[in-house]
């Protein structure tokens, strides 16, 4: 089977590239998107925690780092992780792109491209009367300390405040690629094949295994019959996310010529903090409205509202103390603490014997210090908002009361930050196919062209040479837009080379 362009993955990058290539399709070229996950009907988004986790996340959201110390959550569905993330849509500060130091990547260009997709996806600030109590308490706690919380712009239209964003919006309000870019691309003639696992990349071709729909699974059957296919194209664009794109290139034997393949992996390690209030806190409403960025301290605090299983998993310990917090679930205020980790040697993406991605990650002293500092500040915010007790995993014992405030720096300390005891997770995998100058220091150039392989491109978060400091959604779309622009310019030459070959 032959196409002009193959796109692997349908999330923020794949959906963006597919949409950007609509003019080529209208001019008669053939473009196909392969997505490993399923295409779900609107009615299948039930908001049931364990049910939707299995339908929308790789391994139900339970992928672990090589040492088992951190959980990695990334989407596997038509629309990728844009289906499962909250919808927050920030553009990184200029400091981020200055630190990346990639020729051709400027804040002005990335801001312009990000703004284009923010407008396309209806990104806006929530009205004051749409802010739920959990978020209002965070802002109140910040004010008690003389701090001003920032507001998240979000990509929703017609939000009904279910609070179920991370399980796939049950009201079709979140404007991910499954709502905006992919349907428009399909209407224009781009072909999307779901339940299609790309096994390897060869010379201008991919090997694809199309899976049958399990009898009890959510979603549609694949658009193609189950089986294995070899599909040729003049150009192949990898959009499977940091883990997926990197693992595919490693499985395909590309590491020998690209020594940086898999390196520069970052992931914004994060965990939830909870505090009990004397009164119930509304569980409905958009879950993530405010944030407090502390770049000098290496962390960001975000409001959040999580579900019972995730909340229980994040509480340290067992037995009566754990049960007391879970019994108080309807009175819990929640804050997500997230570290601005930096690329460091040894943190990388590899593959196991079966070719599946494996993240190797060590918590640096700087990351531990950042998460501990974030916990201290969060505790002060909680108490400033009226909480009666706080669960702090990096304290021993983890229960804090207002009496602990004078000695908070001693109670919450790096010596208590014990990996495998604290439940740390990540939903922002970045790096593995980083941009740069040459094959000696990177995998691609600033336009996603893989060094030495002109027909192969990368367009997703794997391109990041370091952390984005904020949710990478819009940054991925901006980079994918650049990759699509360069591909459009180069495609004629690539097609000629394909014919000659």
C-alpha positions as CSV (number, residue, x, y, z in Angstrom):
1,X,0.0,0.0,0.0
2,X,1.3,3.4,-0.9
3,X,0.6,6.9,0.4
4,X,2.4,10.2,0.1
5,X,2.6,10.9,3.8
6,X,2.3,8.5,6.8
7,X,1.6,10.0,10.2
8,X,2.1,7.8,13.3
9,X,-0.1,8.9,16.1
10,X,-3.2,11.1,16.4
11,X,-2.7,13.3,19.4
12,X,-1.6,16.9,19.7
13,X,1.2,16.4,17.1
14,X,-0.5,13.9,14.8
15,X,-3.8,15.8,14.7
16,X,-2.0,19.0,14.0
17,X,0.1,17.6,11.2
18,X,-2.9,15.9,9.6
19,X,-4.8,19.2,9.7
20,X,-1.9,21.2,8.4
21,X,-1.6,18.9,5.4
22,X,-5.2,19.4,4.3
23,X,-4.1,21.5,1.3
24,X,-1.9,18.7,0.0
25,X,-4.8,16.2,0.3
26,X,-7.1,18.7,-1.5
27,X,-4.4,18.8,-4.3
28,X,-4.7,15.0,-4.7
29,X,-2.0,13.6,-2.3
30,X,-2.8,10.7,0.0
31,X,-2.2,11.1,3.7
32,X,-2.9,8.4,6.3
33,X,-2.8,8.5,10.1
34,X,-2.2,5.3,12.1
35,X,-3.5,5.4,15.7
36,X,-2.9,2.5,18.1
37,X,-5.9,3.3,20.2
38,X,-9.6,3.1,19.5
39,X,-12.2,5.6,18.2
40,X,-14.9,6.0,20.8
41,X,-18.4,7.2,20.4
42,X,-19.5,10.1,22.6
43,X,-21.9,7.9,24.6
44,X,-18.9,5.7,25.6
45,X,-17.3,8.4,27.7
46,X,-19.0,7.4,31.0
47,X,-16.8,9.1,33.5
48,X,-16.3,5.8,35.4
49,X,-12.7,5.9,36.7
50,X,-11.4,2.4,36.2
51,X,-13.5,1.8,33.1
52,X,-12.2,4.8,31.2
53,X,-8.6,4.4,32.4
54,X,-8.6,1.0,30.6
55,X,-10.1,2.5,27.5
56,X,-8.0,5.6,27.1
57,X,-4.6,5.1,28.7
58,X,-1.7,2.9,27.8
59,X,-1.8,0.1,30.4
60,X,-4.7,1.8,32.1
61,X,-2.3,4.6,33.1
62,X,-0.1,2.3,35.0
63,X,3.1,2.3,33.0
64,X,6.1,2.4,35.4
65,X,9.6,3.7,35.1
66,X,12.3,1.0,35.0
67,X,12.8,1.1,38.7
68,X,9.1,1.2,39.5
69,X,9.4,4.5,41.3
70,X,7.1,6.6,39.1
71,X,3.8,6.1,37.2
72,X,3.6,7.4,33.6
73,X,0.2,8.2,32.1
74,X,-0.3,8.8,28.4
75,X,-3.2,8.4,26.1
76,X,-3.9,5.7,23.7
77,X,-7.0,6.7,21.7
78,X,-8.2,8.6,18.6
79,X,-7.0,12.0,19.7
80,X,-4.2,10.7,21.9
81,X,-3.5,12.4,25.2
82,X,-5.6,15.4,24.1
83,X,-8.6,13.3,25.1
84,X,-7.3,12.7,28.6
85,X,-5.5,15.8,29.7
86,X,-7.3,18.6,31.5
87,X,-7.3,21.2,28.8
88,X,-4.9,23.8,30.3
89,X,-3.3,25.7,27.5
90,X,-0.2,27.7,28.6
91,X,2.6,28.9,26.4
92,X,6.1,28.6,27.9
93,X,7.9,31.7,29.1
94,X,10.8,33.0,26.9
95,X,13.3,31.5,29.4
96,X,12.3,28.0,28.3
97,X,13.2,28.5,24.6
98,X,16.4,30.5,25.5
99,X,17.5,27.5,27.7
100,X,16.7,25.1,24.8
101,X,19.1,27.0,22.6
102,X,18.0,25.4,19.4
103,X,18.8,27.5,16.3
104,X,15.6,28.6,14.7
105,X,13.4,28.1,17.8
106,X,12.4,31.5,19.1
107,X,9.8,32.5,21.6
108,X,8.2,34.8,19.1
109,X,7.7,32.1,16.5
110,X,6.5,29.5,19.1
111,X,4.1,32.1,20.6
112,X,2.6,32.9,17.2
113,X,2.0,29.3,16.3
114,X,0.7,28.4,19.8
115,X,-1.7,31.3,19.6
116,X,-3.0,30.1,16.3
117,X,-4.0,26.7,17.7
118,X,-5.3,28.2,21.0
119,X,-7.7,30.2,18.9
120,X,-8.6,27.2,16.7
121,X,-9.4,25.2,19.9
122,X,-11.4,27.8,21.7
123,X,-8.9,28.5,24.5
124,X,-10.3,31.0,27.0
125,X,-10.4,31.9,30.6
126,X,-13.3,30.6,32.7
127,X,-15.8,33.2,34.0
128,X,-15.6,33.8,37.7
129,X,-18.9,32.1,38.3
130,X,-17.5,28.9,36.7
131,X,-14.7,28.6,39.3
132,X,-15.4,25.7,41.7
133,X,-14.7,25.7,45.5
134,X,-11.5,23.8,45.3
135,X,-10.0,26.4,43.0
136,X,-11.4,29.3,45.0
137,X,-9.8,27.9,48.2
138,X,-6.4,27.8,46.4
139,X,-6.7,31.4,45.4
140,X,-7.8,32.3,48.9
141,X,-4.8,30.5,50.4
142,X,-2.4,32.2,48.1
143,X,-3.8,35.6,49.0
144,X,-3.3,34.8,52.7
145,X,0.4,34.6,51.9
146,X,0.5,37.7,49.8
147,X,0.8,35.6,46.6
148,X,-1.3,36.0,43.4
149,X,-2.3,32.8,41.6
150,X,-2.2,32.8,37.8
151,X,-5.2,31.7,35.7
152,X,-5.2,28.8,33.3
153,X,-6.7,29.3,29.9
154,X,-8.6,26.2,28.9
155,X,-9.7,24.6,25.6
156,X,-13.4,24.0,26.2
157,X,-16.6,24.9,24.5
158,X,-19.9,24.4,26.5
159,X,-18.2,23.0,29.6
160,X,-20.9,21.6,32.0
161,X,-18.5,21.2,35.0
162,X,-18.5,17.5,35.3
163,X,-14.9,17.6,36.5
164,X,-14.1,14.4,34.6
165,X,-11.6,15.9,32.1
166,X,-8.9,13.3,32.7
167,X,-11.3,10.5,31.9
168,X,-12.4,12.0,28.6
169,X,-15.0,14.7,28.7
170,X,-18.5,13.1,28.8
171,X,-20.0,16.2,27.4
172,X,-17.9,16.7,24.3
173,X,-16.7,20.0,25.6
174,X,-12.9,19.6,25.6
175,X,-11.5,20.6,22.2
176,X,-8.7,18.1,21.7
177,X,-7.6,16.9,18.3
178,X,-10.4,14.3,18.4
179,X,-12.9,17.2,18.3
180,X,-11.2,19.8,16.0
181,X,-8.2,18.9,13.9
182,X,-8.8,15.2,13.1
183,X,-12.5,15.5,12.0
184,X,-11.6,18.4,9.8
185,X,-8.7,16.4,8.3
186,X,-11.0,13.4,7.7
187,X,-13.6,15.5,6.0
188,X,-10.9,16.8,3.7
189,X,-9.8,13.3,2.8
190,X,-7.1,12.4,5.3
191,X,-7.5,8.7,6.2
192,X,-7.3,7.7,9.9
193,X,-6.8,4.0,10.8
194,X,-7.4,3.1,14.5
195,X,-6.2,0.1,16.4
196,X,-3.2,0.3,14.1
197,X,0.1,-0.4,15.9
198,X,3.2,0.7,13.9
199,X,5.9,-1.9,14.7
200,X,8.9,-0.7,12.7
201,X,10.0,2.0,10.3
202,X,12.0,0.9,7.3
203,X,13.3,2.7,4.2
204,X,10.3,4.9,3.3
205,X,7.9,2.3,4.8
206,X,6.3,1.2,8.0
207,X,5.1,-2.2,9.2
208,X,1.7,-2.0,10.8
209,X,-0.3,-4.5,12.8
210,X,-4.1,-3.8,12.9
211,X,-5.7,-5.4,15.9
212,X,-9.2,-6.8,16.1
213,X,-11.5,-5.2,18.5
214,X,-11.8,-7.4,21.7
215,X,-15.4,-8.5,22.3
216,X,-15.9,-6.4,25.5
217,X,-13.8,-3.3,24.5
218,X,-15.1,0.2,24.0
219,X,-14.8,1.9,20.7
220,X,-15.2,1.0,17.0
221,X,-13.5,-1.8,15.1
222,X,-10.5,-0.7,13.0
223,X,-11.2,0.8,9.6
224,X,-8.9,-1.9,8.1
225,X,-9.2,-5.6,8.5
226,X,-7.0,-7.1,11.2
227,X,-3.6,-8.3,10.0
228,X,-0.1,-7.0,9.2
229,X,0.6,-4.5,6.5
230,X,3.6,-2.9,4.8
231,X,2.8,0.7,3.9
232,X,5.1,2.9,1.8
233,X,5.3,6.7,1.6
234,X,7.6,9.5,0.5
235,X,7.6,10.9,4.0
236,X,6.9,9.5,7.5
237,X,6.1,11.7,10.4
238,X,6.4,10.3,14.0
239,X,3.8,11.7,16.4
240,X,3.5,8.9,18.9
241,X,4.7,11.0,21.9
242,X,8.0,11.0,23.6
243,X,7.7,7.4,24.6
244,X,6.1,6.1,21.4
245,X,8.2,7.9,18.8
246,X,11.5,7.2,20.6
247,X,10.7,3.5,21.1
248,X,9.7,3.1,17.4
249,X,13.0,4.6,16.2
250,X,14.9,2.4,18.6
251,X,13.0,-0.7,17.4
252,X,13.8,0.3,13.9
253,X,17.6,0.2,14.4
254,X,18.2,3.9,14.1
255,X,20.3,4.3,17.3
256,X,23.6,3.4,15.7
257,X,23.6,6.6,13.5
258,X,21.9,8.7,16.2
259,X,23.8,8.4,19.5
260,X,21.4,10.9,21.2
261,X,18.3,8.8,20.5
262,X,16.5,8.2,23.8
263,X,18.4,10.9,25.7
264,X,17.4,14.2,27.3
265,X,14.2,12.7,28.8
266,X,12.3,14.8,31.2
267,X,8.8,14.3,32.6
268,X,7.7,16.9,35.2
269,X,7.5,14.5,38.2
270,X,4.4,15.3,40.3
271,X,2.2,14.2,43.1
272,X,-1.1,15.2,44.7
273,X,-1.4,16.8,48.1
274,X,-4.7,16.8,50.0
275,X,-6.0,18.8,53.0
276,X,-9.1,18.2,55.0
277,X,-11.5,21.1,55.6
278,X,-14.3,21.1,58.2
279,X,-17.0,21.6,55.5
280,X,-17.7,19.7,52.3
281,X,-16.0,21.0,49.1
282,X,-17.9,20.8,45.9
283,X,-16.6,18.0,43.6
284,X,-18.1,19.5,40.4
285,X,-16.8,22.2,38.2
286,X,-13.7,22.5,36.0
287,X,-10.9,21.0,38.0
288,X,-7.9,23.2,37.1
289,X,-8.3,27.0,37.1
290,X,-5.3,28.4,39.0
291,X,-1.5,27.8,39.2
292,X,1.4,29.3,41.0
293,X,4.7,29.2,39.1
294,X,7.9,29.3,41.2
295,X,10.7,29.0,38.6
296,X,13.5,30.0,40.9
297,X,12.5,27.2,43.3
298,X,12.0,24.7,40.4
299,X,8.3,23.9,40.7
300,X,4.7,24.9,39.9
301,X,1.6,24.3,41.9
302,X,-1.7,23.6,40.2
303,X,-5.2,23.2,41.4
304,X,-6.6,19.7,40.7
305,X,-9.6,17.5,41.6
306,X,-8.8,13.8,41.3
307,X,-10.9,10.7,41.6
308,X,-11.1,8.2,44.5
309,X,-8.7,5.6,43.2
310,X,-6.0,8.2,42.2
311,X,-6.4,10.0,45.5
312,X,-6.1,6.8,47.5
313,X,-3.0,5.9,45.5
314,X,-1.3,9.2,46.3
315,X,-1.9,9.0,50.1
316,X,1.2,7.6,51.8
317,X,0.8,4.7,54.2
318,X,-1.9,2.2,55.1
319,X,-4.5,1.6,57.7
320,X,-6.5,3.9,59.9
321,X,-4.8,7.2,58.9
322,X,-5.2,6.5,55.2
323,X,-8.8,5.5,55.8
324,X,-9.5,8.7,57.7
325,X,-8.5,10.9,54.8
326,X,-10.5,8.7,52.3
327,X,-13.5,8.9,54.6
328,X,-13.2,12.7,54.3
329,X,-13.0,12.6,50.5
330,X,-15.9,15.2,50.1
331,X,-14.0,17.6,52.3
332,X,-10.6,17.4,50.7
333,X,-8.9,20.3,49.0
334,X,-6.3,19.2,46.4
335,X,-3.1,20.7,45.0
336,X,-0.8,19.1,42.4
337,X,2.9,19.8,43.0
338,X,5.1,19.5,39.8
339,X,8.8,19.8,39.5
340,X,10.5,21.7,36.6
341,X,13.0,18.9,36.1
342,X,16.0,19.3,33.7
343,X,17.6,16.9,31.3
344,X,20.4,15.0,32.9
345,X,22.6,12.1,31.9
346,X,21.1,8.7,32.6
347,X,17.5,9.8,32.3
348,X,16.5,8.3,29.0
349,X,14.0,6.2,27.1
350,X,15.0,2.7,26.1
351,X,13.1,-0.4,25.0
352,X,12.7,-3.8,26.6
353,X,13.2,-7.2,24.9
354,X,9.8,-6.9,23.2
355,X,10.5,-3.4,21.9
356,X,8.2,-1.7,24.4
357,X,9.3,1.7,25.7
358,X,11.0,1.9,29.1
359,X,11.8,5.1,30.9
360,X,14.9,5.2,33.0
361,X,14.6,8.0,35.5
362,X,16.5,9.0,38.6
363,X,15.2,11.7,40.9
364,X,18.0,14.3,41.2
365,X,18.6,16.1,44.4
366,X,17.3,19.3,42.7
367,X,14.0,17.6,41.9
368,X,13.6,16.2,45.4
369,X,14.3,19.7,46.9
370,X,11.8,21.3,44.5
371,X,9.0,18.8,45.4
372,X,9.7,19.3,49.1
373,X,9.7,23.1,48.8
374,X,6.4,22.8,46.8
375,X,4.9,20.7,49.6
376,X,5.9,23.3,52.2
377,X,4.3,26.1,50.3
378,X,1.2,24.1,49.5
379,X,0.8,23.3,53.3
380,X,0.9,27.0,54.0
381,X,-1.7,27.6,51.2
382,X,-3.9,24.9,52.6
383,X,-3.9,26.3,56.1
384,X,-4.3,29.8,54.8
385,X,-7.5,28.6,53.1
386,X,-8.9,27.1,56.4
387,X,-7.7,23.5,56.3
388,X,-7.6,21.6,59.6
389,X,-5.0,19.0,58.6
390,X,-2.7,18.3,55.6
391,X,-1.3,15.1,54.2
392,X,2.3,15.7,53.3
393,X,4.1,12.6,51.9
394,X,7.5,14.1,52.4
395,X,6.9,14.5,56.2
396,X,7.2,11.7,58.7
397,X,4.6,11.1,60.0
398,X,2.8,12.6,57.0
399,X,0.0,14.2,58.9
400,X,0.4,18.0,59.5
401,X,-1.8,20.2,61.7
402,X,-1.7,24.0,62.1
403,X,0.6,23.5,65.1
404,X,3.3,22.3,62.8
405,X,3.5,25.6,60.9
406,X,6.3,27.1,63.0
407,X,8.5,24.0,62.3
408,X,7.3,23.2,58.8
409,X,10.8,23.3,57.3
410,X,11.9,20.6,59.7
411,X,8.7,18.5,59.4
412,X,8.7,18.5,55.6
413,X,12.2,17.6,54.5
414,X,14.2,15.9,51.7
415,X,15.3,13.1,54.1
416,X,11.6,12.0,54.1
417,X,11.3,12.0,50.3
418,X,11.7,8.3,49.8
419,X,11.1,7.0,46.3
420,X,8.8,3.9,46.2
421,X,7.1,5.3,49.3
422,X,5.8,8.5,47.8
423,X,3.5,8.0,44.9
424,X,5.0,10.1,42.1
425,X,3.5,10.3,38.6
426,X,4.0,12.0,35.3
427,X,1.7,12.9,32.4
428,X,4.2,15.1,30.6
429,X,6.8,12.9,28.9
430,X,9.3,14.9,26.9
431,X,12.5,14.3,25.0
432,X,14.1,11.2,23.4
433,X,14.3,12.7,19.9
434,X,15.6,16.1,20.8
435,X,16.1,18.9,18.4
436,X,19.6,20.4,17.8
437,X,22.4,21.1,15.4
438,X,23.9,17.8,14.3
439,X,23.6,14.0,14.9
440,X,26.3,14.3,17.5
441,X,24.1,16.5,19.8
442,X,20.5,15.7,18.7
443,X,18.2,13.5,16.7
444,X,16.5,16.1,14.5
445,X,17.0,19.7,13.4
446,X,14.7,22.6,14.4
447,X,12.1,21.5,11.8
448,X,11.8,17.9,12.9
449,X,14.0,16.4,10.1
450,X,15.8,13.4,11.4
451,X,19.5,13.8,10.8
452,X,20.7,11.7,7.9
453,X,17.1,10.4,7.1
454,X,15.4,13.1,5.0
455,X,12.1,11.2,4.6
456,X,11.7,10.7,8.4
457,X,10.3,13.5,10.6
458,X,9.4,13.9,14.3
459,X,6.7,16.3,15.4
460,X,5.8,15.6,19.0
461,X,7.1,16.1,22.6
462,X,10.0,13.8,21.8
463,X,11.6,16.9,20.1
464,X,12.0,18.8,23.4
465,X,15.6,19.2,24.3
466,X,14.6,19.9,27.9
467,X,11.5,20.5,30.0
468,X,8.8,23.0,28.9
469,X,8.1,23.9,32.5
470,X,4.4,24.0,31.8
471,X,1.8,21.6,30.2
472,X,3.4,20.8,26.8
473,X,0.1,20.7,24.8
474,X,0.4,24.0,22.9
475,X,4.1,23.7,22.5
476,X,3.7,20.3,20.8
477,X,1.1,21.8,18.4
478,X,3.5,24.6,17.6
479,X,6.4,22.3,16.9
480,X,4.1,20.0,14.8
481,X,3.0,23.0,12.8
482,X,6.7,23.7,12.1
483,X,7.3,20.1,11.1
484,X,4.3,20.2,8.7
485,X,5.4,23.4,7.2
486,X,8.9,22.1,6.4
487,X,7.4,18.8,5.1
488,X,5.1,20.7,2.8
489,X,8.1,22.5,1.4
490,X,10.3,19.4,1.1
491,X,7.7,16.9,-0.2
492,X,8.3,17.4,-3.9
493,X,12.0,16.6,-3.5
494,X,11.1,13.6,-1.3
495,X,8.7,12.3,-3.8
496,X,11.3,12.6,-6.6
497,X,13.8,10.7,-4.4
498,X,11.2,8.0,-3.8
499,X,10.6,7.5,-7.5
500,X,14.4,7.4,-8.2
501,X,14.9,4.9,-5.4
